[in-house]
Amino acid sequence: MYWYYIIALFLIGMDQLTKWLIVRSMEIGESIPIIDGFFYLTSHRNQGAAWGILQGKMLFFYIVTVIVIIAVVYYMNKFAKTDKWLGLGLSFILGGALGNFIDRIFRKEVVDFFDFYIINYNFPIFNIADSALTIGVIFVIIATILDERKKGRTNK
């Protein structure tokens, strides 16, 4: 059970370390090609959510993040002992939520830097916390599907 919190702490640490390195070594808007035409490290700041929505609504993000963290910890303590996919997903969600929450509290904005161009589409710039949130949601969906299949087998 405690492993899920260690995973979350690891993700928070990696997220904050990479953001610190970007802030320390790059100017806002500076871009370094990693794979030219596809992947760049681009120093970017975001005061909103994914795709730049809800810009400047920090109070909203503070409230929602606190609610999400409370819910995730509750569900981890209640269900993660018996469902490894759910526990792993919730640990990723917790790490991602806290990683961006730390930015919002201390920087009043989120540091983003992974910048991908996919067939001439500039995908919104993101960070490790965003990746952790996305992966966490995918794991929770997998856990839900597996649980529904298991219930389906036992109801026959």
N, C-alpha and C positions, 0 to 999 in steps of 0.2 A: 504493500500500500504506500509506504513512504517513498518507494521508487518513483511514483508518479510526481511527487513534489520535487524530487531531485531532478527529474527530467525537465520540469517547469523552470527550476532554478538555472539549470544549464542553458536552456533556451533564452532566458532573460539575460544571463551573462554574455552569451554570444551576441545577442541583439544589441545590448548596450555597448559592448566592446567595439563592434563594427561601426555603430553610429558614432562613437567617440573618435574612432580613427578617421571617419569621413569628415566630421566637423573640424578635427584638428589639422587635417592635411589637404583639404580641398575647399575652394571658394564655392559659394552657392552658385549653381548653374554650370560649374566646371564639369567636364565630361572626359573620361578616360576610356578609349576603346579597348575592350578585352578581346572580342571577336568582331572585327570591323563590319558594320552593316547589320549586326545582329544583337550583340550584348555590350553594354557600356556601364561603367560606374559613373553615375551622374549625381552630384550633390544637389539635393532637392529638399524643400521643406513643405510640409502640408499641415494646415490648421483645420482640416476637415477629416473626412473618412475616405474610403476607397473611391477612386476616380474623382477625388476632390469635392465630393458632395458635402453639404452642410459646413462649408468653410466658416471658421470663426465661432462655431457653436460649442465652445469649450465646456460650459456648464452642463450642457446636454451630454457630452462625452464623459464627463466626470461621473454623472449620475448613472448613466447606462453601464459604464465600466464597473462601478462598485456593485451594481445589481448582478451583472454577469459573473463577477468574481465570487460573490456570495453563493450564487446558484451553482457554479462549477464546483466550488469546495463542498457544498452540500451533496451534490450528486456523486462526487468522487468518494466521499466518505460513506455514502449509502450504497452505491452500486459498483464501484470500481474493484472491490474485493473479488467479485464473482464474474466480472466481465472485463477481460484484459483490453479488448479493442476500445471499449467505452472509456476505461481508465486512461489509456494512452491518448485517445482523442481529447479527453478533458484536460490532461496534463499539457498538451500542446496548446489548447485554447487558453488555459490559465497563463502559460508562459507568454503567449502572444499578446493577450490582453494586458498583462502587467508590463510587458516591454514597451508598448505604446503609451500606456498610462503614465509610466515614469517620464517619458518625453513630454507629455502634455502637462504634467505637474511642474517639471523643472525647466523646460524650454518654452512652454506655451505653444509648441508645435511638434510635429513628428518628423524625424529625419528619415528620408527615403533615399535610396541610392541604386537599387537594381533596376536597370533600364534596358528593356528588350524591344527590338524592332522585329515584328513578325509579318513578313510579306508586306512591307511598306506601312504597317500599322505600328505606331509607337504605343506599346502597351503601357498603362499607367505605372509610374515608378513606384517601387515598393521596397520593403526591408525584411529582415529575418522574422520580426514579430508578425508581420502580415502573412508571411509564408507559413509560420507556425499555426496561425489561426485557420488558414485555408486547409492545411493538412489535418488539423484537429477536427474540423467539420467533416472532412472526408472520412476520417476514422469513426466518428460518431455515426455517420450514415451507414458505414459498413457494419458497425455494431448493431444498429437498429435492424438492418436487413437480416443479419445472422440470427438475431433474437426472434424476429418474425418467422423465419424459416423453422427455427427450433420449436416455436409455439405451434406452428402448422403441423409439424410431425407428431407432436404429443397430443394434438386434438383429434387425430385420425383414429 
